Amino acid sequence: MPKPTLTNKLANKVFIIGLPRTGTTSVSVALLEQGLTVAHQAFTKQVFMLADAVSDAPCFSDYQQLDTLFPNAKFVYLDRPLDKWLPSMQMLLSRMLVHLDKDNGRFHPIMKRSFNHCFDIWQVEDVFDDDHLTACYQRHQQQVLSYFAGRDDFITIDISVAGSFATLLQFIDLVEPDTAELPQPNFPQLNMGRNVASWDEYKHPNKISANAAGPDKRKFFDYRL
């Protein structure tokens, strides 16, 4: 793969592989504030080259393939209590579903593929059903924990828990263990309530476009799930 055209701050990539509505935007903004280049969604090869950290689609569905492509990467799973995640995910899908339509939806094909892979949106009659979404969450969580079992390049955090930000910074080697003074004690609270566009509204020079073009133009990797 080509070298990035921006200097990456981290020696190794970081992939945030929690499902939507688990805090991917909050983590992405927090890492931007640490000086990293960050992409919230990535639909080209070049995005992965430019970004120190990538979150959301397709990371939550493609973590095994990314693990092969980037063998030195670190992976962060975001956990969230189901009673908080479920209504938030239902709200998100109520806004997104029309755009995730397989044939006519306006969202990027990779984004549609990722959502279908984890939530079966093209197969089930009622994607909003509590039992269906709960099963999707638990299946994804079990698959992630099983795949990364026993590895030291993986952590799971709940961003609402005190100290989780420090845990993440130490995991990706941005601070030394047991550092007393941390640059930011908590994750920013973004995409709260019915807000789903905080990343687009947040301005920062280190943001990487999900469709960044490079030597391969806007081509994605050729792997299959």
Disulfide bonds with the S-S distance in Angstrom:
none
